[in-house]
Amino acid sequence: MPFPFKNWRLFLIIALLFLPKISHANSIPASLNAGMELWRLVTPERDLKLFDKIPMVLAKNETSTLARYRPENGGSVEIGQNFRQYRRDYIYLSSDLDMAYKPNFDEYMAVLITLSLANESAHIIQNNEKSLDDFYAFLKLAENDKACALYALQQHVSDVVMLDYAMRIERLFLGQGSVKGLNALRLALEKNDLRDEFEDFRQSINQKNKIALQKSLTIIKKKRIHANLADLKFCPQSGNIFLPYKIIKRAVYPARNILE
């Protein structure tokens, strides 16, 4: 998809100032608009309308994650507000960058939000495919081991989708020669603790090396398992549980072009 602005900074300024708000709440962060527009620029056409009918709402808890899809009551995406912490992260992560190539905080946040929206878009698709119903069915039957295995898979898939979007963003910025945009992406990947893994993931896909890709995905899954299961305190951090193929297929559907 062509990028309509030759200058990444000019694009961000336009997005921040003139794009419509995603929610009617007056305090929705302006950088969300820029992140949402960047998400649209790199999203496959089939997924462009994913967020059209899903409201963005502000998180009430200051420690909430930057974006979280909540499927209840028709679905919504909860947007975090802890900008003091986000700015501290930005200062720390960007401290060793040359000022000439250093993205500003809003540029960093726009990319970070885009990756977060990509992550949550996977869960929206999983919900549409009834994968979340599979998870709640396991809980209802007290099959907690299967519920944990499925939840870990769902979260892993959302990580894979996020890295796929990172590749799309990188190609966009490379095409425009935007060094600051590329650095904003690298900072956002580092914040998600996947900067090094992204390099291997991208290389294996570009080289169409299935063995290297499988190794990369295994490393990513192992590295992220603790964070991905943090919300389910009753889950073990490892273990091999068999899941029926149809349940796996529904869970991996958002990343089917990579995982199948």
C-alpha positions in Angstrom: 0.0 0.0 0.0 1.6 3.4 -1.0 2.6 5.8 1.8 1.0 9.1 1.0 3.6 11.3 2.7 7.3 11.4 1.8 8.1 12.8 5.2 7.4 10.6 8.2 7.4 13.6 10.6 5.0 15.5 8.4 2.7 12.5 8.3 2.7 12.3 12.2 2.0 16.0 12.6 -0.9 15.8 10.2 -2.2 12.6 11.8 -2.0 14.1 15.3 -3.7 17.4 14.4 -6.4 16.5 11.9 -7.4 12.8 12.1 -10.8 12.3 13.8 -10.8 10.9 17.3 -11.4 7.1 17.6 -13.7 7.6 20.6 -16.0 10.4 21.8 -13.9 10.6 25.1 -12.2 14.0 25.1 -9.1 12.6 26.7 -8.3 9.9 24.2 -4.5 10.4 23.5 -3.8 12.1 20.2 -1.0 9.6 19.4 -3.7 6.9 19.2 -5.0 8.6 16.0 -1.5 8.5 14.4 -1.1 4.9 15.5 -4.5 4.0 14.1 -3.7 5.7 10.8 -0.3 3.9 10.6 -2.1 0.6 11.3 -4.5 1.3 8.4 -1.6 2.0 6.1 0.1 -1.3 6.6 -2.9 -3.6 7.2 -4.1 -6.1 4.5 -7.3 -5.0 2.9 -9.2 -8.0 4.4 -8.6 -6.6 7.9 -9.1 -2.9 7.4 -12.5 -2.8 9.0 -11.6 -4.8 12.1 -11.8 -1.8 14.5 -14.6 0.0 12.7 -17.4 -1.2 15.1 -15.2 -1.7 18.2 -15.0 1.3 20.5 -11.8 2.5 22.0 -12.2 3.2 25.7 -9.8 4.6 28.3 -8.5 2.2 30.9 -9.5 3.1 34.4 -6.4 1.4 35.9 -3.3 3.4 35.3 -1.2 0.2 35.2 -3.2 -1.3 32.3 -1.4 -2.4 29.2 -1.3 0.0 26.3 -4.0 -1.8 24.4 -6.2 -4.7 25.4 -9.1 -6.3 23.5 -12.1 -7.1 25.8 -14.7 -9.3 24.0 -17.5 -8.9 26.5 -20.6 -6.8 25.8 -19.9 -6.6 22.1 -16.2 -6.0 22.4 -14.0 -3.0 23.0 -10.3 -2.1 23.0 -9.1 -0.6 26.3 -6.4 2.0 25.9 -3.8 2.5 28.6 -3.1 6.0 30.0 0.1 5.6 31.9 2.0 8.2 29.8 4.4 9.0 32.6 5.7 5.4 32.4 5.6 5.4 28.6 7.7 8.5 28.5 10.2 7.0 31.1 10.4 3.9 28.8 11.1 6.1 25.8 13.8 8.1 27.5 15.6 4.9 28.7 15.3 3.1 25.4 16.3 6.0 23.2 19.1 7.3 25.4 22.0 6.0 23.2 20.5 7.3 19.9 22.1 10.1 18.0 19.8 13.1 18.2 19.9 13.5 14.4 18.2 10.1 14.0 16.2 10.0 17.2 12.4 9.8 16.9 10.5 12.0 19.2 8.1 10.6 21.9 5.0 10.9 19.7 6.6 9.1 16.8 7.7 6.3 19.1 4.2 6.1 20.7 2.5 6.0 17.2 4.6 2.9 16.3 4.2 1.3 19.7 0.4 1.8 19.5 0.4 0.3 16.0 2.1 -2.8 17.2 -0.3 -3.1 20.1 -3.3 -2.7 17.9 -1.8 -5.4 15.6 -1.5 -7.7 18.6 -5.0 -7.1 19.7 -6.4 -7.5 16.1 -5.3 -11.1 16.4 -7.6 -11.6 19.4 -10.5 -9.9 17.6 -10.0 -12.4 14.7 -9.8 -15.3 17.1 -13.0 -14.2 18.7 -14.7 -14.0 15.3 -13.4 -17.5 14.6 -14.8 -18.8 17.9 -11.4 -19.5 19.4 -12.3 -17.6 22.6 -15.4 -19.8 22.9 -13.1 -22.8 22.8 -11.1 -21.3 25.7 -14.2 -20.7 27.9 -15.5 -24.1 27.1 -12.3 -25.7 28.5 -12.7 -23.6 31.7 -16.3 -24.5 32.0 -15.4 -28.2 31.8 -12.5 -27.6 34.4 -10.0 -28.7 31.7 -7.6 -26.1 32.9 -4.5 -27.7 31.3 -6.1 -27.4 27.9 -7.4 -23.9 28.6 -3.8 -22.9 29.5 -2.4 -24.5 26.4 -4.9 -22.8 24.2 -4.4 -19.4 25.9 -0.7 -19.7 25.4 -1.2 -20.5 21.7 -3.6 -17.6 21.3 -1.1 -15.2 22.8 1.8 -16.6 20.8 -0.2 -16.1 17.6 -0.8 -12.5 18.6 3.0 -12.0 19.0 3.5 -13.5 15.5 0.9 -11.1 14.0 2.6 -8.2 15.8 6.0 -9.2 14.2 4.3 -9.5 10.8 3.1 -6.0 11.2 6.6 -4.9 12.3 7.8 -6.2 8.9 5.1 -4.2 7.1 6.0 -1.0 9.1 9.7 -1.6 8.3 9.1 -1.9 4.6 7.0 1.3 4.7 9.8 3.3 6.4 12.5 1.8 4.2 10.6 2.8 1.1 10.4 6.3 2.4 14.0 6.4 3.7 12.8 7.3 7.2 15.6 6.6 9.6 13.7 8.0 12.5 10.7 5.9 11.6 12.9 2.8 11.5 14.4 3.7 14.9 10.9 4.3 16.3 10.1 0.7 15.3 13.3 -0.7 16.8 12.5 1.1 20.1 9.0 -0.3 20.1 10.2 -3.8 19.4 12.8 -3.4 22.2 10.0 -2.3 24.6 8.2 -5.6 23.7 11.4 -7.5 24.3 11.4 -8.8 20.7 14.0 -6.7 18.9 16.6 -9.5 18.4 14.0 -12.1 17.7 12.4 -9.9 15.1 15.7 -9.9 13.1 15.7 -13.7 12.9 12.0 -13.9 12.2 12.2 -11.4 9.3 15.3 -13.1 7.8 13.7 -16.5 7.9 10.6 -15.3 6.2 12.4 -13.3 3.6 14.6 -16.3 2.8 11.6 -18.6 2.9 13.5 -20.8 5.2 10.9 -22.9 7.1 13.4 -24.6 9.4 14.9 -21.2 10.5 11.3 -19.8 10.9 10.3 -22.7 13.1 13.4 -22.2 15.2 12.6 -18.5 15.5 9.0 -19.1 16.5 10.1 -21.7 19.1 12.5 -19.1 20.7 9.8 -16.4 20.6 7.3 -18.7 22.3 9.6 -19.8 25.0 10.8 -16.3 25.7 7.3 -14.9 25.9 5.5 -17.7 27.7 5.8 -16.2 31.2 4.4 -12.8 30.1 1.8 -14.5 28.0 0.4 -16.6 30.8 0.8 -13.9 33.5 -3.0 -13.3 33.5 -3.7 -16.9 34.3 -2.1 -17.6 37.7 -3.2 -21.3 37.7 -1.2 -22.1 34.5 2.1 -23.9 34.5 4.9 -22.2 32.5 5.6 -25.3 30.4 4.1 -28.6 29.4 2.8 -30.4 26.3 -0.9 -30.7 26.0 -2.7 -32.2 23.0 -5.3 -29.9 21.4 -7.7 -31.0 18.6 -6.7 -29.8 15.2 -9.9 -27.8 14.6 -9.2 -25.8 17.9 -5.6 -25.1 16.9 -6.8 -24.0 13.4 -9.2 -21.5 14.9 -6.5 -20.1 17.2 -3.8 -19.7 14.6 -6.2 -18.3 11.9 -4.9 -14.7 12.3 -1.4 -15.8 11.4 -2.3 -18.6 9.1 0.0 -17.3 6.3 3.0 -17.8 8.6 2.0 -20.7 10.9 0.3 -23.0 8.5 
